[in-house]
């Protein structure tokens, strides 16, 4: 696993909101950003794209 920070773009297909965050990978291979849910209340159906910084 590569250490380092990632630029993470989260897009909501429900309301088309876009979030650009920075985060790291955890032991499970998931990205940790602190993001919980979109402003429209969507928590599960999100498009996540990550690129290493």
MMTF fields as JSON, N, C-alpha, C and O atoms, coordinates in Angstrom:
{
  "mmtfVersion": "1.0.0",
  "mmtfProducer": "UNKNOWN",
  "numBonds": 211,
  "numAtoms": 212,
  "numGroups": 53,
  "numChains": 1,
  "numModels": 1,
  "chainsPerModel": [1],
  "groupsPerChain": [53],
  "chainIdList": ["A"],
  "bondAtomList": [4, 2, 8, 6, 12, 10, 16, 14, 20, 18, 24, 22, 28, 26, 32, 30, 36, 34, 40, 38, 44, 42, 48, 46, 52, 50, 56, 54, 60, 58, 64, 62, 68, 66, 72, 70, 76, 74, 80, 78, 84, 82, 88, 86, 92, 90, 96, 94, 100, 98, 104, 102, 108, 106, 112, 110, 116, 114, 120, 118, 124, 122, 128, 126, 132, 130, 136, 134, 140, 138, 144, 142, 148, 146, 152, 150, 156, 154, 160, 158, 164, 162, 168, 166, 172, 170, 176, 174, 180, 178, 184, 182, 188, 186, 192, 190, 196, 194, 200, 198, 204, 202, 208, 206],
  "bondOrderList": [1, 1, 1, 1, 1, 1, 1, 1, 1, 1, 1, 1, 1, 1, 1, 1, 1, 1, 1, 1, 1, 1, 1, 1, 1, 1, 1, 1, 1, 1, 1, 1, 1, 1, 1, 1, 1, 1, 1, 1, 1, 1, 1, 1, 1, 1, 1, 1, 1, 1, 1, 1],
  "groupList": [{"groupName": "UNK", "atomNameList": ["N", "CA", "C", "O"], "elementList": ["N", "C", "C", "O"], "formalChargeList": [0, 0, 0, 0], "bondAtomList": [1, 0, 2, 1, 3, 2], "bondOrderList": [1, 1, 2], "singleLetterCode": "X", "chemCompType": "L-PEPTIDE LINKING"}],
  "groupTypeList": [0, 0, 0, 0, 0, 0, 0, 0, 0, 0, 0, 0, 0, 0, 0, 0, 0, 0, 0, 0, 0, 0, 0, 0, 0, 0, 0, 0, 0, 0, 0, 0, 0, 0, 0, 0, 0, 0, 0, 0, 0, 0, 0, 0, 0, 0, 0, 0, 0, 0, 0, 0, 0],
  "groupIdList": [1, 2, 3, 4, 5, 6, 7, 8, 9, 10, 11, 12, 13, 14, 15, 16, 17, 18, 19, 20, 21, 22, 23, 24, 25, 26, 27, 28, 29, 30, 31, 32, 33, 34, 35, 36, 37, 38, 39, 40, 41, 42, 43, 44, 45, 46, 47, 48, 49, 50, 51, 52, 53],
  "secStructList": [7, 7, 7, 1, 7, 3, 3, 3, 3, 3, 3, 3, 6, 6, 6, 7, 7, 3, 3, 3, 3, 3, 3, 3, 3, 7, 6, 6, 1, 7, 3, 3, 7, 7, 7, 7, 7, 7, 6, 6, 1, 7, 7, 1, 1, 3, 3, 3, 3, 3, 3, 3, 7],
  "xCoordList": [0.842, 0.0, 0.884, 1.871, 0.519, 1.285, 0.842, -0.348, 1.789, 1.48, 1.372, 1.985, 0.611, 0.505, -0.912, -1.853, -1.039, -2.352, -2.948, -2.239, -4.264, -4.999, -5.936, -6.464, -6.13, -7.143, -8.377, -8.344, -9.461, -10.662, -11.804, -12.12, -12.409, -13.552, -14.786, -14.857, -15.752, -17.0, -18.115, -18.3, -18.864, -19.987, -21.271, -21.31, -22.311, -23.622, -24.48, -24.737, -24.93, -25.773, -27.205, -27.953, -27.59, -28.947, -29.107, -30.044, -28.188, -28.317, -27.183, -27.176, -26.225, -25.082, -24.084, -23.287, -24.107, -23.129, -21.768, -21.694, -20.692, -19.331, -18.488, -18.515, -17.737, -16.867, -15.45, -15.235, -14.489, -13.078, -12.41, -12.367, -11.89, -11.325, -9.934, -9.516, -9.236, -7.969, -8.119, -8.792, -7.485, -7.586, -6.475, -5.58, -6.552, -5.567, -6.297, -7.491, -5.577, -6.151, -5.986, -4.954, -7.006, -6.896, -6.457, -6.144, -6.431, -5.964, -6.868, -6.419, -8.127, -9.09, -9.032, -9.712, -8.225, -8.121, -9.15, -9.279, -9.886, -10.892, -10.25, -9.225, -10.868, -10.356, -11.017, -12.238, -10.214, -10.723, -10.605, -9.505, -11.749, -11.771, -12.564, -12.429, -13.378, -14.268, -15.615, -16.493, -15.792, -17.048, -18.118, -17.882, -19.292, -20.383, -21.521, -21.924, -22.051, -23.156, -23.266, -22.756, -23.95, -24.173, -25.181, -25.898, -25.233, -26.184, -27.634, -28.537, -27.872, -29.228, -29.633, -30.774, -28.701, -28.997, -28.542, -28.667, -28.017, -27.553, -26.284, -25.307, -26.309, -25.151, -24.53, -23.366, -25.274, -24.802, -24.47, -23.496, -25.222, -25.038, -24.176, -24.686, -22.845, -21.911, -20.838, -20.416, -20.403, -19.319, -18.017, -17.9, -17.038, -15.786, -14.63, -14.464, -13.833, -12.638, -11.452, -11.533, -10.356, -9.183, -7.934, -7.748, -7.079, -5.77, -4.735, -4.983, -3.585, -2.546, -1.906, -1.689, -1.609, -0.968, 0.522, 1.23],
  "yCoordList": [-1.183, 0.0, 1.242, 1.32, 2.191, 3.41, 4.429, 4.714, 4.967, 6.017, 7.341, 7.526, 8.238, 9.553, 10.04, 9.349, 11.246, 11.862, 11.694, 11.555, 11.711, 11.579, 12.768, 13.304, 13.164, 14.164, 13.362, 12.556, 13.579, 12.782, 13.68, 14.683, 13.303, 14.039, 13.17, 12.042, 13.708, 13.001, 13.739, 14.941, 13.0, 13.595, 12.899, 11.676, 13.675, 13.144, 13.081, 14.12, 11.895, 11.788, 12.276, 12.485, 12.455, 12.897, 14.392, 14.806, 15.207, 16.666, 17.298, 18.514, 16.502, 16.954, 17.811, 18.519, 17.764, 18.492, 17.805, 16.59, 18.594, 18.068, 18.54, 19.716, 17.613, 17.916, 17.507, 16.425, 18.361, 18.051, 18.054, 19.079, 16.895, 16.718, 16.096, 15.634, 16.094, 15.388, 14.334, 14.549, 13.197, 12.136, 11.126, 11.268, 10.108, 9.029, 7.702, 7.627, 6.655, 5.309, 4.692, 4.871, 3.964, 3.262, 1.823, 1.453, 1.01, -0.378, -1.239, -2.247, -0.861, -1.607, -1.226, -1.838, -0.217, 0.241, 1.291, 1.661, 1.775, 2.823, 4.187, 4.314, 5.205, 6.558, 7.231, 7.188, 7.847, 8.57, 10.064, 10.597, 10.73, 12.173, 12.913, 14.128, 12.205, 12.844, 13.173, 13.708, 12.861, 13.136, 12.17, 10.964, 12.688, 11.854, 11.719, 10.605, 12.86, 12.816, 14.144, 15.175, 14.078, 15.246, 16.183, 15.774, 17.416, 18.38, 17.977, 18.422, 17.142, 16.693, 15.498, 15.042, 14.982, 13.866, 12.518, 11.51, 12.478, 11.23, 10.758, 11.5, 9.519, 8.969, 7.779, 7.462, 7.113, 5.832, 5.84, 5.201, 6.525, 6.493, 7.68, 8.683, 7.545, 8.627, 8.096, 6.945, 8.922, 8.566, 9.142, 10.352, 8.267, 8.679, 8.407, 7.285, 9.439, 9.313, 9.825, 10.885, 9.07, 9.471, 9.442, 8.545, 10.444, 10.486, 10.83, 11.653, 10.197, 10.45, 11.805, 12.201, 12.508, 13.821, 13.687, 14.691],
  "zCoordList": [0.0, 0.0, 0.0, 0.731, -0.817, -0.954, 0.09, 0.223, 0.817, 1.78, 1.043, -0.008, 1.58, 0.975, 0.919, 1.308, 0.425, 0.351, -1.031, -2.027, -1.064, -2.309, -2.48, -1.506, -3.707, -4.059, -4.427, -5.357, -3.704, -3.878, -4.33, -3.69, -5.437, -5.974, -5.76, -6.247, -5.027, -4.758, -5.475, -5.289, -6.304, -7.033, -6.625, -6.497, -6.424, -6.065, -7.326, -7.934, -7.737, -8.93, -8.687, -9.642, -7.432, -7.112, -7.379, -8.063, -6.838, -6.978, -7.78, -7.971, -8.254, -9.063, -8.294, -8.91, -6.974, -6.16, -6.293, -6.471, -6.204, -6.357, -5.184, -4.821, -4.594, -3.457, -3.825, -4.372, -3.529, -3.746, -2.376, -1.696, -1.981, -0.647, -0.742, -1.803, 0.371, 0.479, 1.56, 2.568, 1.338, 2.323, 2.176, 1.342, 2.998, 2.996, 2.936, 3.224, 2.56, 2.556, 3.935, 4.582, 4.385, 5.657, 5.42, 4.288, 6.464, 6.365, 5.495, 4.95, 5.357, 4.546, 3.076, 2.253, 2.732, 1.353, 0.99, -0.177, 1.984, 1.754, 1.954, 2.623, 1.364, 1.504, 2.7, 2.848, 3.543, 4.705, 4.454, 4.307, 4.407, 4.175, 5.241, 5.379, 5.986, 6.94, 6.319, 6.996, 5.042, 4.343, 4.837, 4.897, 5.191, 5.692, 4.695, 4.361, 4.208, 3.251, 2.511, 2.949, 1.377, 0.539, 1.212, 2.125, 0.767, 1.314, 1.04, 1.748, 0.024, -0.273, 0.593, 0.52, 1.418, 2.301, 1.768, 2.464, 0.552, -0.044, 0.682, 0.778, 1.19, 1.888, 1.182, 1.427, 0.312, -0.208, -1.681, -2.078, -2.505, -3.943, -4.376, -4.874, -4.174, -4.502, -5.443, -5.325, -6.362, -7.283, -6.731, -6.539, -6.477, -5.875, -6.838, -7.315, -7.121, -7.948, -7.124, -6.504, -7.122, -6.341, -7.205, -8.027, -7.002, -7.643, -6.579, -5.698, -6.673, -5.68, -5.938, -7.083, -4.849, -4.948, -5.005, -5.09]
}
